[in-house]
Amino acid sequence: MRESNDKLSTPIEYLKGVGPAKAGLLNKDLGIFTFEDLLQHYPFRYVDKTKVYQISEIQENMPFAQFKGKLTSLRLMGQQRSKRLVARVYDGTGSIELIWFKGVSMLQKILDLNQEYLVYGKPSVYNGKVNIPHPEMELLEGGKPQGNKLEGVYSTTEKLKSRGLDSKGLHKLMQMLFTKVGREDLPEYLPAKLKQEFRLPDRYDAMKEVHHPTTVEKANAARLRIKFDELLFIQLSLLSRKVNRIQKVKGIIFENLGEHFHNYFDNFLGFELTGAQKRVLREIRRDTRYGGQMNRLLQGDVGSGKTVVALMTMLMSVDNGLQACMMAPTEILAQQHYKGLSEELQDMEVEVALLTGSIKGKKRREILERLLAGEIDILIGTHALIEDTVKFKKLGIAVIDEQHRFGVAQRARLWAKNEDFPPHVLVMTATPIPRTLAMTLYGDLDVSVIDELPPGRKSIQTMHLKDKDRLRIFKFMKEQIQLGRQVYVVYPLIKESETMDYKDLMDGFDSITRAFPLPDYAVSVVHGQMKPADKEYEMQRFVKGETQIMVATTVIEVGVNVPNASVMIIESSERFGLSQLHQLRGRVGRGADQSYCLLVTGEKLSNDGRKRLRAMVDTNDGFKIAELDLQLRGPGILSGTQQSGMEKLKMASLTEDTRLLARVRTAVEDIFEEDPNLGKPEHEKLRQELVLYNKHNNRNWSRIS
């Protein structure tokens, strides 16, 4: 977060003890390029060296032992692979043997007989006697240990260790760094009120204490300050963009809730909206009438009714003489939305059209001409919507379904379809996002949550079964098919092993067709190596009920809505993440019948695999599942490359520091409520630091959603 001429931006090779060769390794292995990068390479734990034992007190079951004594003997023993250096230290209460198997030649040169050392290591037992293998040795001058009583342990690599940059070596570099970096290089920017509220030390003191702690209490306070700062600037950056958007980006005003909205609600809806759906529609209505641009994230579990909310939102746009569009990640899902919305609106004077990559020639030209003329009210499509040739007369709202599947540039192009005012944006996801992740990844958006399912929807029964239960599974499938139901059987698809996955799927398909033969049964198969037309043909056979079983890879995770399908069987389910398992389970349970999800695994499971399957069996709540997924896999995997701010979290953790994050979020909201532009004198340094932070963490995607 420094300017280029700042001392902290000095290349690491210019620190005494580094040089070009070690700098290259630090660059490559640890991402340390500058003084600041080294400063932010924090210890991951501390070794407590406050206790010094007498040799007579040392026991084999101690987690560590630290003692002072004179080096009385030093012998090289054994040959070749059994070669070892053996020493003995005496302190007046007794003596103990020290032994090294590595670095023997170097140790022979640097260890001096009859000198007093501070020794630190883990006690061990050999031939009934306690010894210390590979201890740390520190030469004592004047009988007193040098350095700190608490010592940081730093992550490093084997290559760095071979060049003397093990944890001890990095610790020495930190000591050298603080001879170069002073208080003036780490000026304080937090307002006094904030420091007092959170009981935080000064910035420089925290940075020095975290590397060279004097007490456990001060080390903990320093770590709190660093975590606070990391979370603070993510929240400041996100909320400042939100404030800026509200102040400067003007949106199209939806003045009326008119004929189409009321006609659909009164005469065509066909069921009572849930309280959560009504609440979200009120939030959207409030956003679209005040003159700013709506940028709202709509979260809701599979089957919670997000699409109905999206439809009614698009009707708000149509009622105000504007157009609407909905962008879906796959052609199958776009076609499904088009079919569903067309049926819903077939008796209303609302023109709905579909535009995907497979629509070409004359038909495509006609759609584009009618769209520009304003004859199409709602356009459903895939990424084809963002092509330059697709021009609206005036787009009022863009709905993005399964938003995590679109890249930043794709959404930006959709956002820029209007020359004067940007359209309102509603992004939807059926992947529940944990609160901590929502406050960071989507912290600049307004978030709506549909947290209740439509009445009458039965909970999906989930069971964990083993490969040995195959005959029992086939029997259950036949029972369900006899009741008129349909069944999904899904195999994993992992890009690194597509050949193996294809074999697994085809082996499964063969065994299922043998157990469910024609003419009594018909089986569809869908996988990534099929041509799109063949894939669509097989999908449609299942949708129409011409086949009772769909054998597929995860291509059906999003996109197929078959209310008659009541059984989801997930093979090798231990190879799936929790979020994906939950998404797949959501393909069933869409009708009135009781639905089931069978998670099939081999006999051997990892601890994490067992936890994932237990969570799936125990709950259908997507938000609980998302929280556990975050704990098991971490935020980087959940959010992918979009989570650019998270790579700056060197010490804070979204899974462990949830309370701190919530408090920081509230504190930042209070600051912006009091001082939206950070213009007050007490916020001047904070604003300057935020400018630097944004400069080095450019996240333009947050303007789009």
Steps between C-alpha positions, in 0.01 A plus 500: 500500500801728447607744236791382287755735665404388849757310705263204533504462122877436502581170321582227751841430345626828652442377856829396661528122500286446188659592168381409147513118531303474825266777379413285197405211728300727733317639194419157360432295813336750738390789276731738689621774265529807724567607858123523549446144374751373756335708770169333415646149516366441849589216739237225498577410863739587782748293695478588868854520638412670826576187704859378548525154660785331683625187325395288799136612441478385137255213433437304180130598484564878500382683183826697503795567725718810526809503720845660540822304521863462399588299191738239648544259207447488122553177304442387142371142497393238243564474129311619188120484561543434874739793538401728789633772726465433873555763769456516874394803706546535879333759729596400856183294560577240236595444136303412186589374153428703186498335158487620137464295181492793254729798449776320687797662321371854555419437868851366563636835385270731696462318835773575757599271786490636856268785398159555659195456278125547525353173366143450377342179369258209542615232747524146366612162637764263359619189682313609808669841522355845424666697220419798277509437122575801277476769771532874437825639642558863603840610629465690827700814560534595863269216597186667359298383198485735205176595322138455613337260738214451253624409155293501182497194276483589129388289205781429257602242236768235462682710239507801732616284791793379288606866460481571873149646489325261733272649768806614697650659190178688423487613862848653458384677182210648699745631758707656223184645340407688818839672496390650166127555560397746769183646643497770230469228232186356662301814589175461692181546297228369731284762676562505875134413561530176301825397671344563839177312419687187388792542746758494222871582529671748267574372152880502536490344847269224374724421205813484714330301775358241263850415379693556823246449780588582858196333658219272387246775578680756283538247218125431508422873498734547202333216309158652572617836358630338180182295452292811564690700236469227238124470546458876538641589158296235320185646657608861442571423134170321441278745687672807352419363154142446610478857634656631178252304287203627699625860476617507139343219294148600406250227427178489305200579719218245492218739585212258457393161618266468206266276310732209421629461856153517657337286230757225550481519881118502510414259218793280394728438799305194610641474853567714806844660515702415810573773752865498388405550133274794592778655710750475213254654252451795738880544519527496121210742464667740743829479305344568160296806590743735676725591204814303576612187322400173664783254552343217697603142569211258545593183689262214541524127535406272211122511454444809717330699222766740371378474139152628590658799674713562191194480272302749708804732510524488120127582479572816704736602220246420226235702686727804469542469124839332532647164405646226718741215443605186683840345437555132585832311495393212273278461196298233682425732790422792265253282308345385825453860617356595160255210502391569858460878461327468163243265652450732798446803276325339201163661580651842567614760249868454579738398222768251610785387273796264524851573370778240525809414299316232303241747364645628172420647161163655420344409835784673687479814285126523562548478878770770495285734285194453724713551813639831373151611396370432852264224385656244737427567868703222662804335341629173645839372394852382566822700465372570146318797661828688553606495136540845345231427240237461775353847554196587713272796444525569875598235753350553844631199689749218447449180698803271520426143605766288668723806492819324615520329161555826312829684474547863595542620142180324393294674767663834424389484138142428603516790745600737218206424268343841573687813396338737749399318818623151587226243552413377845678173578360202687745212537368168626668197648365169624833437673445633853783729604618504862450835671873561541563435131206717397643788708830477312441358153171689450542769764423784259165350395164515670417143593154341503438151631204270433527286810177299484370239257152511342232333713437131432856435382621180667852472641728273296600184688875444468681172568865391487553154344807296402591322176407172668137624516467498118221237482305687768537822300376335177201357689412848632531651150258239360249570777508873423471446124197273558342795683551706182807691620829569322858463622830688452829311534793746505871428467778746587675703233847624583690663212834347597360149457231523233605165348451323831173682564371404156588136570325514840188644341489252211565205735212626714280545192573139393414358843178706519383398151562135595299541824230711325464343151282601209207496440398534866743786562668773297822674604642837386871578519656849494868592531742771392644311203164492319406744223264776626215376277534142632516626856188710450318204342575277798403774745168555327421128504532507878308827536213356294495181709609276212785369717476414868870527587750775416867395530710816487803693613455828684364671186160466665608692811335811360241503230261207508165542673306174504236505778432129444862407586498401866828309547855637474778240524851651523775246430847548656341780700813536713664661194253792502512818704214574739366785292488285187332212687234744622449639148458151357255403773296806402421344161238286679232604746333729248168320490245402764641148551750398765850520354823324589874555463730196527869578558703199388865456600771238533595354837795733569424864576716791616397691811390797288307270267319346796414847636361611162275196467383526861403865441302404189312229690433724800368814330337642186586857607730639233632776725612253768664292229675807358640590843645152541635508143681824583652342811610186315628651177578863573382816321741483209355177364140604556523827318768432243684776320237759577618521856793725418487678834543177693856448382588803712395321818836404644378446855122545527279199427142508374432175683659586835451877525128523423418709809781745429388532136143578608625765747730654236215510248278683751781744585556583130126546442495744795796693353333539160167594656674779689749596229409353154803648322750460787546875490528572873847575643501185714444289187754673273784249552256210471374638168857538369582142595177381333602672176830309509321175585258537207784591268675173583181292518310620194169313503285663233280190496331621817342787304313246292404241763 
